[in-house]
Amino acid sequence: MIRRTAAVALVTGAASISAAAALSATQAPVLNGTVGPGFTITLKSNGKPVKSLKPGSYSFVVADKASVHNFVLEKKKGGTFEKELTTVSFTGTKAVKIKLSAGTYEFYCRPHESIMQGEFTVT
């Protein structure tokens, strides 16, 4: 009886580890965006500015720190894509999963695009 219980626990534990490994393997990398409170906008991965990425799915986590700004992601070259991740009246944090394909992307605050923008490539 003890051997059977130990064997069941071992198999159950191994299944849990396999499920956790599969879950972490499918989680999208996180990109952290910030807009405001002043006239700044950033997009970082592991604390470093995003300059280039591989194609695939990413979790954009945007901290919008001012109700006068928004965070927009747009594909400039290599296709068409535009998504408003936060709105002008919104403040707080929002997470959105987005699949990126090859091309050049820009992120910006629509009301202040001339001074609040950045870009990165997906290759």
C-alpha positions as CSV (number, residue, x, y, z in Angstrom):
1,M,0.0,0.0,0.0
2,I,2.8,2.4,0.8
3,R,4.6,1.6,-2.4
4,R,1.4,2.2,-4.4
5,T,0.8,5.6,-2.7
6,A,4.4,6.6,-3.3
7,A,4.2,5.6,-6.9
8,V,1.0,7.5,-7.4
9,A,2.5,10.6,-5.7
10,L,5.6,10.3,-7.9
11,V,3.6,10.1,-11.1
12,T,1.3,12.9,-10.0
13,G,4.3,15.1,-9.1
14,A,6.0,14.4,-12.5
15,A,2.8,15.3,-14.3
16,S,2.6,18.6,-12.4
17,I,6.1,19.4,-13.3
18,S,5.5,18.6,-16.9
19,A,2.4,20.7,-17.0
20,A,4.2,23.6,-15.3
21,A,7.1,23.3,-17.8
22,A,4.7,23.3,-20.8
23,L,2.8,26.4,-19.4
24,S,6.0,28.4,-18.9
25,A,7.3,27.4,-22.3
26,T,4.1,28.8,-23.9
27,Q,4.0,32.1,-22.0
28,A,4.7,35.1,-24.1
29,P,7.7,37.3,-23.3
30,V,6.8,40.5,-21.4
31,L,7.4,43.9,-22.9
32,N,6.9,46.8,-20.4
33,G,5.6,50.0,-21.7
34,T,5.3,53.3,-19.8
35,V,3.6,56.5,-20.9
36,G,3.7,59.6,-18.7
37,P,3.5,61.1,-16.2
38,G,5.5,63.8,-18.1
39,F,6.0,63.7,-21.8
40,T,7.8,60.3,-22.0
41,I,7.0,57.0,-23.5
42,T,9.1,53.8,-23.3
43,L,9.1,50.2,-24.2
44,K,11.5,47.8,-22.4
45,S,12.3,44.2,-22.2
46,N,14.2,43.0,-19.0
47,G,14.8,46.7,-18.2
48,K,16.4,47.5,-21.5
49,P,14.9,49.6,-24.4
50,V,13.4,47.4,-27.1
51,K,15.3,47.8,-30.4
52,S,14.6,44.5,-32.2
53,L,12.5,41.4,-31.5
54,K,11.9,38.0,-33.1
55,P,8.5,37.3,-34.6
56,G,6.0,35.8,-32.2
57,S,3.6,36.6,-29.4
58,Y,4.4,39.1,-26.7
59,S,2.6,40.4,-23.6
60,F,2.6,44.2,-23.6
61,V,2.2,45.5,-20.1
62,V,1.6,49.2,-20.2
63,A,1.7,51.5,-17.2
64,D,-0.2,54.6,-18.2
65,K,0.6,57.3,-15.7
66,A,-1.4,60.3,-17.0
67,S,-4.9,60.8,-18.3
68,V,-3.7,63.1,-21.1
69,H,-1.7,60.3,-22.8
70,N,-2.3,57.0,-24.6
71,F,-0.1,54.2,-25.8
72,V,-0.5,53.2,-29.5
73,L,1.3,50.4,-31.3
74,E,1.5,50.6,-35.1
75,K,3.3,48.7,-37.8
76,K,5.1,51.3,-40.1
77,K,6.6,48.9,-42.6
78,G,5.9,45.4,-43.7
79,G,2.1,45.3,-43.4
80,T,-0.7,47.1,-41.6
81,F,-1.5,46.9,-37.9
82,E,-2.6,49.6,-35.4
83,K,-3.8,49.0,-31.8
84,E,-4.5,51.5,-29.1
85,L,-3.3,49.7,-25.9
86,T,-4.5,52.5,-23.5
87,T,-6.9,55.4,-24.1
88,V,-6.3,59.1,-23.3
89,S,-8.6,59.1,-20.3
90,F,-7.2,55.8,-18.8
91,T,-4.7,55.7,-16.1
92,G,-3.4,52.4,-14.6
93,T,-1.8,49.2,-16.0
94,K,-3.2,47.2,-18.9
95,A,-1.8,43.9,-20.4
96,V,-2.4,42.9,-24.0
97,K,-1.0,39.9,-25.9
98,I,0.0,40.7,-29.4
99,K,1.5,38.5,-32.2
100,L,4.2,40.5,-34.0
101,S,5.3,39.6,-37.5
102,A,8.4,40.9,-39.4
103,G,8.4,44.6,-40.0
104,T,9.1,48.0,-38.4
105,Y,6.8,49.1,-35.5
106,E,6.4,52.4,-33.7
107,F,4.8,53.1,-30.4
108,Y,3.5,56.6,-29.6
109,C,1.1,58.8,-27.7
110,R,-1.4,60.0,-30.3
111,P,-2.1,63.5,-28.9
112,H,1.7,64.1,-28.6
113,E,3.1,61.9,-31.3
114,S,5.6,64.6,-32.5
115,I,7.5,64.4,-29.2
116,M,6.4,61.0,-27.7
117,Q,7.4,58.1,-29.9
118,G,9.8,55.2,-30.3
119,E,10.3,52.3,-32.8
120,F,11.7,48.8,-33.0
121,T,12.0,46.1,-35.7
122,V,10.9,42.5,-35.8
123,T,13.2,40.3,-37.9
